[in-house]
Amino acid sequence: VGEAPFIAWKMLMWVIAATRTTSFKLQTIFLPIHSLGLRRKTTWGGWSPAIEYTAMEIPQSFTQAFADREDEIKRMTEILKIRMEQLKTVGETAEVKKLEVENATLKVQVEKAKKKLRDAEVANGKEQIPLPGDNGYVPPSGEKKKVVPANVSKEIPEKPKKEGSKQEESKGKKKSEKKATPTASSKNATPVVDVSRLQLMVARIVSAKKHPDADSLYVEDVETGEPENRVVISGLAGKVPLEEMQDRMVVICANLKPSSMRGIKSHAMVMCASEEGKVEVLVPPPGSVPGDRVIVEGYFGPDKMPDKQLNPKRKVFEQVQPDLKTDAKCVATYKGIPWTVEGKPGFITAQTMANSSIK
């Protein structure tokens, strides 16, 4: 009878230990079990149990069942993920088809509204001008076709002419001829602004000296293949040594309007790579001679000849210049297209300055 409380207490500890097991993969749990013998304590003369912990193994089939169940849960999870992606794709496809149908419907409605508006304008005698892409569109160089209202007869009775002299008829003819002339000349009213407008050419600096009235300027005698050499003023003093400017091949822009610089008129500009105060004169490929034309693929030909002289007010050079640069290999380019010399192999380059502006 005296051992009953101890047995009950041991059973309670066993239940607590069992409920605290959190992992199905543990192979053993430890349970308190009352030892078979009793130990008598001499201090107070009573009996006390000796408690020992022994291991009890879980059956292998029980563990395997939990492992199989865990694999099944993982497999089902993957299947659910795939199914969710499929449903998402189907939903997006359906939404796209719905939007396409709505777009087509709106397009038809817009075309109907435009047709209704055109019919109303024609009925009121308003002229219709076809837009690019419409049937009957005529380029700007052609004459506009006047649309005759549908409800107006094409045959318009002529008004009786008043009696007048032949001079009035001749005046009317002259006026019509004057009105017709602007349309013929309007074809070239707004020429395209690109590198083809610049007259870039190979030249040779025969000699160079310092400007007598400006420390930052050189005065150069330049051979261009023309009957007479040109005088060119360059702001290269202090940036390029004077000895390097003697008897050297260069590239010039030859159709700038001559400008006076400290009392001496300059008739061209030496093209250089420039970046953050550093300057290098562009060099034509070997075999080039003064007068050779510098070209850019796609921007030269019979229909793309340079201006005879650039108008400073039009600022053509200022608009083209931002696209004049050297590339990563120090080759001079316009919009990424290399400069070449017509009929000669090779490119125009700077010595060391890559990715730099050309001025």
Rosetta blueprint (number, residue, H / E / L):
1 V L
2 G L
3 E L
4 A H
5 P H
6 F H
7 I H
8 A H
9 W H
10 K H
11 M H
12 L H
13 M H
14 W H
15 V H
16 I H
17 A H
18 A H
19 T H
20 R L
21 T L
22 T L
23 S L
24 F L
25 K L
26 L L
27 Q L
28 T E
29 I E
30 F E
31 L E
32 P E
33 I E
34 H E
35 S E
36 L E
37 G E
38 L E
39 R E
40 R E
41 K L
42 T L
43 T L
44 W L
45 G L
46 G L
47 W E
48 S E
49 P E
50 A E
51 I E
52 E E
53 Y E
54 T E
55 A E
56 M E
57 E E
58 I L
59 P L
60 Q H
61 S H
62 F H
63 T H
64 Q H
65 A H
66 F H
67 A H
68 D H
69 R H
70 E H
71 D H
72 E H
73 I H
74 K H
75 R H
76 M H
77 T H
78 E H
79 I H
80 L H
81 K H
82 I H
83 R H
84 M H
85 E H
86 Q H
87 L H
88 K H
89 T H
90 V H
91 G H
92 E H
93 T H
94 A H
95 E H
96 V H
97 K H
98 K H
99 L H
100 E H
101 V H
102 E H
103 N H
104 A H
105 T H
106 L H
107 K H
108 V H
109 Q H
110 V H
111 E H
112 K H
113 A H
114 K H
115 K H
116 K H
117 L H
118 R H
119 D H
120 A H
121 E H
122 V H
123 A H
124 N L
125 G L
126 K L
127 E L
128 Q L
129 I L
130 P L
131 L L
132 P L
133 G L
134 D L
135 N L
136 G L
137 Y L
138 V L
139 P L
140 P L
141 S L
142 G L
143 E L
144 K L
145 K L
146 K L
147 V L
148 V L
149 P L
150 A L
151 N L
152 V L
153 S L
154 K L
155 E L
156 I L
157 P L
158 E L
159 K L
160 P L
161 K L
162 K L
163 E L
164 G L
165 S L
166 K H
167 Q H
168 E H
169 E H
170 S H
171 K H
172 G H
173 K H
174 K H
175 K H
176 S H
177 E H
178 K H
179 K H
180 A H
181 T H
182 P H
183 T H
184 A H
185 S H
186 S H
187 K H
188 N H
189 A L
190 T L
191 P L
192 V L
193 V L
194 D L
195 V H
196 S H
197 R H
198 L L
199 Q L
200 L E
201 M E
202 V E
203 A E
204 R E
205 I E
206 V E
207 S E
208 A E
209 K E
210 K E
211 H E
212 P L
213 D L
214 A E
215 D E
216 S E
217 L E
218 Y E
219 V E
220 E E
221 D E
222 V E
223 E E
224 T L
225 G L
226 E L
227 P L
228 E L
229 N L
230 R E
231 V E
232 V E
233 I E
234 S E
235 G L
236 L L
237 A L
238 G L
239 K L
240 V L
241 P L
242 L H
243 E H
244 E H
245 M H
246 Q L
247 D L
248 R E
249 M E
250 V E
251 V E
252 I E
253 C E
254 A L
255 N L
256 L L
257 K L
258 P L
259 S E
260 S E
261 M E
262 R L
263 G L
264 I E
265 K E
266 S E
267 H L
268 A L
269 M E
270 V E
271 M L
272 C E
273 A E
274 S E
275 E E
276 E L
277 G L
278 K E
279 V E
280 E E
281 V E
282 L L
283 V E
284 P L
285 P L
286 P L
287 G L
288 S L
289 V L
290 P L
291 G L
292 D L
293 R E
294 V E
295 I E
296 V E
297 E L
298 G L
299 Y L
300 F L
301 G E
302 P L
303 D L
304 K E
305 M L
306 P L
307 D L
308 K L
309 Q L
310 L L
311 N L
312 P H
313 K H
314 R H
315 K L
316 V H
317 F H
318 E H
319 Q H
320 V H
321 Q H
322 P H
323 D H
324 L E
325 K E
326 T E
327 D L
328 A L
329 K L
330 C L
331 V E
332 A E
333 T E
334 Y E
335 K L
336 G L
337 I E
338 P E
339 W E
340 T E
341 V E
342 E L
343 G L
344 K L
345 P L
346 G L
347 F L
348 I L
349 T E
350 A L
351 Q L
352 T L
353 M L
354 A L
355 N L
356 S L
357 S E
358 I E
359 K L
